[in-house]
Amino acid sequence: QVQLVESGGGLVKAGGFLRLSCAASGITLAEYAIAWFRQAPGKEREAVSCISPSTSDIYYGDSVNGRFTISRDNAKNTVYLQMNNLKPEDTGVYYCAAAGGVSHYFCSGFIARLPGEYDSWGRGTQVTVSS
């Protein structure tokens, strides 16, 4: 049974930082594309970042590029999202999601930004950035 568990969310002031973790069980994360999505109240779920099974293939949304960094620790079966210089518009629930059986360059494609392409989801962690 696949289980993804997010942690690391919280309340932070603008300009601050957080590191989110996505710990997996039941799958080997190195074989999956892992994405972080976020959803703000009243808005659609949007892709924030994605890391392919080939770790060199990474996607960042325009709004977070240069501030967020995604990484994978295969030994811990965990994916991280380091979020720096946080802004109030980064507020939302952050979810990690896994897509299996995909190419090593999955995250380069547009479909990697579509929630429907992912097989498994965590329950999310709340990130709130105050101004």
C-alpha positions in Angstrom: 0.0 0.0 0.0 1.4 3.3 -1.1 1.5 6.1 1.5 2.9 9.6 1.2 3.2 11.7 4.3 3.9 15.4 4.1 5.4 17.4 7.0 7.2 20.7 7.6 4.4 23.2 7.0 3.6 26.0 9.4 3.2 29.7 9.9 6.0 32.0 8.8 6.5 35.6 8.1 7.1 36.9 4.6 10.8 36.5 3.7 11.1 33.4 5.8 11.7 29.8 4.9 10.3 26.3 5.4 11.4 22.9 4.3 8.7 20.4 3.4 9.2 16.7 3.5 7.4 13.9 1.6 8.1 10.5 3.1 7.0 7.5 1.2 6.2 3.9 2.1 5.1 1.1 -0.2 7.1 2.5 -3.1 10.6 3.4 -4.0 10.6 7.1 -4.6 13.6 6.9 -6.9 11.5 5.1 -9.5 8.7 7.7 -9.5 8.2 11.2 -10.6 7.3 13.2 -7.4 5.6 16.5 -7.6 4.6 19.2 -5.1 1.2 20.8 -5.7 -0.4 23.6 -3.7 -4.0 24.7 -3.3 -5.1 28.0 -1.9 -8.7 28.6 -0.8 -10.9 29.1 -3.8 -8.2 28.3 -6.3 -7.3 25.2 -8.3 -4.5 22.9 -7.4 -1.3 24.0 -9.1 2.0 22.3 -9.7 4.8 23.9 -7.8 7.7 21.6 -8.6 8.4 18.1 -9.9 11.4 15.8 -9.9 11.6 13.0 -12.4 13.1 9.5 -11.8 16.1 11.1 -13.5 17.0 13.5 -10.8 18.5 16.0 -13.2 15.1 16.6 -14.7 13.3 19.1 -12.5 10.4 21.5 -13.1 9.6 24.7 -11.1 6.5 26.9 -11.6 7.2 30.4 -12.7 6.0 31.9 -9.4 8.5 29.8 -7.3 11.5 29.5 -9.7 14.6 30.8 -8.0 13.1 30.5 -4.5 12.1 26.8 -4.1 14.4 23.8 -4.5 13.2 20.2 -4.8 15.5 17.3 -3.9 15.4 13.6 -3.3 17.1 11.5 -0.6 16.9 8.0 -1.9 18.3 6.4 1.3 15.5 8.0 3.3 12.9 7.5 0.5 12.0 11.1 1.0 11.6 14.2 -1.3 12.1 17.7 0.1 10.9 21.1 -1.0 13.1 23.9 0.4 11.1 27.1 0.2 13.0 30.4 0.7 11.9 34.0 0.6 8.3 33.0 1.2 5.6 35.4 0.1 1.9 35.6 1.3 0.8 34.3 -2.1 2.6 31.0 -1.3 0.0 30.3 1.3 -2.0 27.1 0.8 -2.1 23.4 1.4 0.9 21.7 -0.1 0.6 18.1 -1.4 3.1 15.7 -2.7 2.1 13.3 -5.4 3.7 10.3 -7.1 3.5 9.2 -10.7 4.8 5.7 -11.6 5.8 4.1 -14.8 6.8 7.4 -16.3 9.8 8.4 -18.3 13.0 9.7 -16.7 12.2 13.1 -18.1 8.5 13.2 -17.2 8.7 16.5 -15.4 9.9 18.3 -18.5 6.5 17.8 -20.1 3.3 19.8 -19.7 1.4 16.7 -18.4 3.5 16.7 -15.3 1.6 19.8 -14.2 -1.7 18.0 -14.3 -3.0 16.5 -11.0 -4.7 13.6 -12.9 -1.3 12.2 -14.0 -0.4 11.2 -10.4 -1.4 7.9 -8.9 -0.8 8.6 -5.2 -1.3 11.7 -3.0 -0.5 12.7 0.5 -3.0 14.4 2.8 -1.2 17.8 2.6 0.5 20.2 4.9 -0.6 23.8 5.5 1.7 26.6 4.7 0.7 30.1 5.9 2.8 33.1 5.1 1.9 36.3 6.9 2.7 39.8 5.5 
